[in-house]
Amino acid sequence: MIKIYKVLVFISVTFLMSSCGVIFGGSKYSASVIARNRPDVTVSLNNGMNVGKGNAMGVFMRKDPLVVNVTAPDCLPQTWYFNPKIRTGNLILTILGFGITGVIVDMVTGACYQPNYMGDPMIQRVSRKEFVFSVDYRGCRD
C-alpha cells in the first residue's frame, strides 16, 4: 500500500512540476551572433561572456534579454538589446493542458519566453531552441 502511495505521489509531482513550455522548449536556447560583413570585430554576449571574432555563440536563459556588444580597435562600441517575448501558443497549450500550475512553472523557469524573431528582422529562428542574431556594426567610419 505504501509503495502504491509513493508511486502516485511521484507521478503527481512529476505532472504538476512540468508544463508545455518546459517539455517542448526548455528554459534555455542556443544563440549564434554574427557581425555581418565584419569578421574583424570583437563580439561579446551578456557583458563579456562568449567573446568571439566576427561571431559568438552561447546558451542563454529564455527569460533573460540578450545583450550583444560589438567593438573594434579605434572605433565606437555598439550595443544591441534583444528582449524576449511570450510564446503565446505555448502559453495557451499550458493553460489547457496543465492549468495554472503549468503557467507558474513556465513563468518561473522562463520556458514561456523566446527571442522576438517575428518582430525583429535581425533574428532568425533555426529551431525551437536555436536562434541566429545578425547585427550590422557601424561603429567605424570607413
Backbone torsions as a table, in degrees:
resi	resn	phi	psi	omega
1	MET	NA	-43.5	179.8
2	ILE	-66.2	-36.6	179.0
3	LYS	-63.0	-42.4	177.6
4	ILE	-63.9	-41.4	179.1
5	TYR	-61.2	-44.1	179.7
6	LYS	-63.3	-41.5	179.0
7	VAL	-64.1	-43.7	178.3
8	LEU	-63.4	-41.2	177.5
9	VAL	-64.2	-43.7	178.9
10	PHE	-60.2	-46.6	179.1
11	ILE	-63.5	-41.8	179.3
12	SER	-63.2	-45.9	179.7
13	VAL	-65.1	-41.1	178.1
14	THR	-60.7	-44.0	179.8
15	PHE	-67.0	-41.9	-176.9
16	LEU	-72.1	-29.4	-176.1
17	MET	-95.3	11.3	174.1
18	SER	-119.6	166.8	179.9
19	SER	-157.9	174.8	-177.6
20	CYS	-60.5	-46.4	-177.7
21	GLY	-65.5	-40.4	179.4
22	VAL	-66.9	-40.9	-178.2
23	ILE	-70.7	-44.6	-171.8
24	PHE	-101.9	6.0	179.1
25	GLY	-153.5	-26.7	-178.5
26	GLY	77.3	179.4	-177.9
27	SER	-99.8	-1.1	-179.3
28	LYS	-130.2	160.7	174.8
29	TYR	-141.6	159.2	178.6
30	SER	-96.6	131.4	-179.8
31	ALA	-121.2	135.0	171.1
32	SER	-117.8	125.7	179.2
33	VAL	-113.0	129.0	-178.3
34	ILE	-122.5	128.1	172.8
35	ALA	-87.3	105.8	-175.5
36	ARG	-60.8	132.0	175.4
37	ASN	58.8	19.5	179.6
38	ARG	-138.4	73.3	-179.8
39	PRO	-71.0	-10.2	-176.2
40	ASP	-89.9	-10.8	-174.9
41	VAL	-84.1	159.5	177.0
42	THR	-96.3	125.2	-179.6
43	VAL	-111.3	125.5	175.3
44	SER	-126.8	145.5	-176.8
45	LEU	-114.3	138.3	178.2
46	ASN	48.7	56.5	172.8
47	ASN	59.3	55.2	171.0
48	GLY	109.5	-13.7	178.3
49	MET	-79.8	150.6	172.0
50	ASN	54.7	63.7	-179.2
51	VAL	-86.7	138.6	178.4
52	GLY	-150.0	167.3	176.7
53	LYS	-97.6	112.2	178.8
54	GLY	82.0	-23.8	176.4
55	ASN	-158.4	164.7	177.3
56	ALA	-151.9	153.3	-178.9
57	MET	-135.0	154.9	176.9
58	GLY	-175.7	171.4	176.6
59	VAL	-113.4	129.8	-172.4
60	PHE	-132.6	154.6	176.1
61	MET	-68.7	137.1	-179.1
62	ARG	-62.6	-33.6	-174.3
63	LYS	-80.5	-13.0	-177.7
64	ASP	-94.6	142.0	175.0
65	PRO	-67.9	149.7	175.5
66	LEU	-96.8	125.4	179.5
67	VAL	-110.0	122.1	-178.6
68	VAL	-112.6	122.7	176.5
69	ASN	-113.3	130.2	178.2
70	VAL	-123.7	129.8	179.2
71	THR	-135.2	157.5	175.0
72	ALA	-145.2	152.0	179.6
73	PRO	-58.6	136.1	178.6
74	ASP	60.3	26.7	179.4
75	CYS	-132.1	164.1	177.8
76	LEU	-77.6	140.2	175.5
77	PRO	-73.9	154.9	178.4
78	GLN	-134.4	140.5	-176.4
79	THR	-128.5	139.5	175.1
80	TRP	-121.9	142.0	176.2
81	TYR	-117.4	121.1	178.3
82	PHE	-111.1	103.2	-178.1
83	ASN	-86.8	142.7	179.6
84	PRO	-75.9	160.7	173.9
85	LYS	-128.7	161.4	-178.5
86	ILE	-75.5	136.2	175.6
87	ARG	-80.3	97.1	-172.4
88	THR	-60.1	-47.9	-179.9
89	GLY	-60.3	-41.1	177.5
90	ASN	-62.0	-42.6	-178.9
91	LEU	-64.9	-40.4	178.3
92	ILE	-64.2	-45.7	178.5
93	LEU	-64.1	-36.0	177.5
94	THR	-65.1	-43.3	178.7
95	ILE	-61.9	-45.0	-178.9
96	LEU	-69.0	-39.1	-173.7
97	GLY	-93.1	-30.7	-172.4
98	PHE	-125.6	-6.5	176.9
99	GLY	71.8	-162.4	-175.1
100	ILE	-65.1	-32.0	178.2
101	THR	-62.4	-42.5	177.9
102	GLY	-63.4	-38.6	177.7
103	VAL	-64.2	-42.6	179.1
104	ILE	-62.8	-44.0	178.7
105	VAL	-61.5	-44.8	178.8
106	ASP	-61.2	-42.0	-179.0
107	MET	-67.6	-43.6	-178.1
108	VAL	-68.0	-42.9	-179.2
109	THR	-79.1	-18.7	-177.6
110	GLY	85.4	7.3	-176.9
111	ALA	-68.4	-15.3	-179.0
112	CYS	-88.4	4.5	-179.5
113	TYR	-109.5	161.5	174.2
114	GLN	-158.7	160.3	173.0
115	PRO	-60.9	146.4	-175.7
116	ASN	-80.8	68.1	-175.9
117	TYR	-70.7	-23.1	179.5
118	MET	-79.7	-26.6	-177.3
119	GLY	-101.5	-2.7	-177.0
120	ASP	-133.4	114.5	-177.8
121	PRO	-66.8	-12.7	179.0
122	MET	-81.6	-7.6	-178.2
123	ILE	-111.1	129.4	176.9
124	GLN	-118.8	129.6	177.5
125	ARG	-88.2	121.2	177.4
126	VAL	-91.7	-42.5	175.9
127	SER	-154.9	-177.2	179.0
128	ARG	-59.6	-27.7	-174.3
129	LYS	-116.5	10.8	-177.7
130	GLU	-140.8	128.8	-178.6
131	PHE	-133.9	147.8	176.7
132	VAL	-116.7	128.2	179.5
133	PHE	-110.8	119.8	179.4
134	SER	-108.1	115.2	-178.7
135	VAL	-108.5	148.3	-178.3
136	ASP	-109.8	94.2	-176.6
137	TYR	-75.3	125.4	179.6
138	ARG	-128.9	35.7	-177.4
139	GLY	-82.4	-13.4	-179.5
140	CYS	-108.5	144.0	174.5
141	ARG	-92.5	111.0	-177.7
142	ASP	-83.5	NA	NA
